[in-house]
């Protein structure tokens, strides 16, 4: 019997959507609660990855959300994209 291997079209993951995640946290300096913003990212494969504590500026996380919505991206690389974005905004060194 001869076995043949068929080549299937390679499927790429893409981001179905992102949702902002607000988290309240006590701030000792201001003696009050502050909101820390994060993202929940849903991929076409069904995988959901959460980054609950990205920064305190909702507008910065919203910009990231708009950049990611619909992007063709594998879940295994999302943390690199987020690290680069935060470095771009806050001038942090990239890992």
N, C-alpha and C positions, 0 to 999 in steps of 0.2 A: 504494500500500500504506500502511496506517495502522499506525503503531507505538504501542503502549500501554505505559506504564511501570507495572509492578506494584510495589507497596510491600511489601517483605518485612519481617517482624518483626525489629526491631533486636535483635541479640544483644549481651549484655553479658558482659565477662570477669569471672571470679571466681577466687578463689584456691583451687586444689585442695588445696594443702598447703604447709607450711613445715618445713624441717629445720634444726636447729641445726648450725652449722659451727664446730668448735674449731680454732684455729690456735695453735701454740706460737711464742713470740717471746722472745728474750733481753732481760732487763731489767737494764740497767747498775746501777741503784740498788740492787736487791736481789741482784745478782750471781747470778741464777738465771733459769730459764725461767718464763714466765707464760702463761696461756691467754687468748687473745682470742676472744670469741664473736661469731659472725655468723649470718646466715640465708641459706638458699637457698629461693627462693619459686617455686612452680610454678603457672602460670596455666592456666585452662581452654583457652586457645588453644594450649597446648603450650610457650609461652615460659617460660624459666627465667631468673630474675634472682638474682644472688648479691650479698650484702653481707657479705664475709668478716671485717670488722673493726669491729663496732659498739661493743662495750665489753668490759670485763674481768669484769663481773658476769653470770654465767650466768642468774641469776634474773630480771634485767631483760630479757634477750633472750627468755627463756621467756614472760614476760608479753606481750611484743610478739607472739610467735608465736601465743599464744592469742587475741589481739585480731584478728590477720590471718586465721587459719584460717577459710575459708568466706566471707570478705568479698567483696562484689560491688565490684570495683575494677579499673580499667584499669591495665595495667602502666606506662603513661607517668606515672602519678601516685604510684606507690609510694614514690619517694624523698621526696616531700613528707610523706607519712604518717610515714615513719621519722624525718625531721628533726623533725617536730612531737613525736613520741614522745620522742626523745632530749632535746629541749628541755624537755619536761614533767618528765622524770626528773631531769635535771641542771641545770635552770634556765638552759639556753643560749638565746640569742636565736634565733628562727626566721628562716629565710631567705625 
